[in-house]
Amino acid sequence: MTTRRQFMFTIVPAAATLAVTATAARAADHVDEKDPAAVGLGYKHDASKVDAKKYPTYKAGAACANCQFYQGKPTDAWAGCPLLGGKQVNGKGWCSGYAKKA
């Protein structure tokens, strides 16, 4: 028979390990600028580094955090984007699929 103390000594470390693993998995889910989909959309982690000549639709102030496709809060550093397969994009980033939130 398992005692409550044995159960706690088992479940607490397991829960902590699971939380650390989930955080690491989310960090690994950040889109890479060299990813083919990111290259196709001209995605950059830092919108200030977008080549405005190559992407004339880019306007100063446009960023993933204020795009309608950004799946997080505007204050989130990273959030998912359906244009890039649900991978996480930087809130300060930009791509040619940018559409200002209404």
Secondary structure, 3 states (H helix, E strand, C coil): CCCHHHHHHHHHHHHHHHHHHHHHHHHHCECCCCCHHHHHHCCECCHHHCCCCCCCCCCCCCCHHHECCCCCCCCCCEEECHHHCCCEEECCCECCCCCECC
